[in-house]
Amino acid sequence: MGAIDYRRYGRYLIEYARDVNEPWRLRADAIRFLGYSGDTTLIPFLKGFLLNDTLKIILHTDVLLPGEEHGYRVHYPLKEAAYVALLKLGVRVRRQGENYWIEKEGGKDKRQ
């Protein structure tokens, strides 16, 4: 049995989530698999139906996979692509190294 093709599986999950209008949990699973592959071409898929909230999920430093005790660090190029997409969508995001902050209304920042 060969290695898992995370990119293909992640794209499959995204297409399935769009077709059946599934809730965020399935979308988050797709993010995890695409994070493994580092697939930055995810952004065109996100703009159509996942929008800001799922892009913000990508910016979280640790993403827990089902059954795992330890966090999984999302592949950095995927986080960078989400950061750029959020800026284009008008969300105020600050970055320092690999840390991101999404600015809240009222001038307060929430670390993501």
Summary of the structure (lengths in Angstrom):
residues: 112
radius of gyration: 14.0
end to end distance: 37.2
largest distance: 53.1
contacts: 304
relative contact order: 0.14
helix: 56%
strand: 14%
